[in-house]
Amino acid sequence: MELLIKALPWIQIIISVGLAGLILLQRSGAELGGAFGGGDGGGGTLYTRRGFEKVVFFMSIIFAVAFILINFGALLLGK
């Protein structure tokens, strides 16, 4: 149990860096003009993820869930 308590901060760092990298790899849904109320550039069309982009999307979900579970685990262990 002591080993797990010492390893949790390192696991959190690794997962958070991986999650940030996966989020940065994803395609942005809108350009800069859409952030300020301008046109979104996409014309409101639907977009389907395929291939590598789909894998990155699902891996980011998995990393986010793992990050949340590890943080709850650290909270329960009283760290």
C-alpha positions, 0 to 999 in steps of 0.5 A: 500500500505504501508503494501505491501511495508513493507512486500515485503522484507520478501516475497522475503526472504521466496521465495528465501529460498524456491527456494534454497531448491527446487533447492537443492532437484533436482537430479544432471544431471552429476557427478563431472567428467562431470563438468571437461570435463570427462564422464558424467556417464549417457551415454547420455540417456534421463531422465524422471522426475516422481512423487515427482521429477516432483513436485519439478521441477514444484514448482521450476519453479513457485517459480522462476517466483514468485521471478522475479515478486515480484522483479519487483513489488518491483522495480515498487513500488520504494523500 
